[in-house]
């Protein structure tokens, strides 16, 4: 199966690297700038708690048209770069190509549908704690990596099953859940509060989850997101709050989100796609989100400064 990975950061570098280990000739990276230069000169290096590896000569390019048509695309860029990335991959999308977002937000499938056509849009999410050490060098530090993917109507098509099997053969967990929208919202329920509280407190999860004040902030954010999901006919389950707080408690004490790390480093982040999305969807659904409003508006000045 010919697969293009758009981006080679903590997510794309790891999952794309595993796919390239298994089938280097049919795995392609669409990257640019320093990342492209590093991958072309030194390869792709992945340090992982599951075993380090190096792809010496990855198929990396900043010109998607040079790849030719592919069967699947994994989108792993920051959500702020998503529209540009989708425009760039039009030359490699054929009639049956499936495009799977492995983003931290909730709106990517609609963006794919708007730019490439709904027939190419799938749902997707992943779990991994990893980050860029330097261009072309990724470190996976925690969480057993997994991907969930599915057609937006939840039909088990041959293309989604083939992609899932290809991922499993590459050595990481991949599943097609019964309801991909439910799964995406479940992840969003986990990552958005963690990102917001981590970014505003600027400490790892092990610190803020142990403080009643900060933990209460996270719990309030979780409740708001459950209400937003419910207003949009997504039932996350009666125990959604309890399960999410337990997931925070189960994380390695030093864990942080990519949004938190970007904000702490003064970089553009996924603030709009995560916290901003909750605020927007809440307003559209007439659901009050005071915790997310506070977190979003407190972090917005720095975000705009980073983007200026």
Secondary structure, DSSP 4 states (H G I P E B T S, - for coil): --EEEE--SHHHHHHHHHHHHH-GGGEEEE--HHHHHHHHHH-EEEEETT--EEETT-EEES-GGGT--EEEEEE-S-GGGHHHHHHHGGGGEEEEEEEEE--SSS-HHHHHHHHH-GGGBEEEEEEEEEEEEETTEEEEEEEEEEEEEEETT----HHHHHHHHHHHHTTSEEE--S-HHHHHHHHHHHHHHHHHHHHHHTS-HHHHTTSHHHHHHHHHHHHHHHHHHHHTT----TTHHHHHHHHHHHS-TT---HHHHHHHTT---STIIIIIHHHHHHHHTT---HHHHHHHHHHHHHHHHHH-
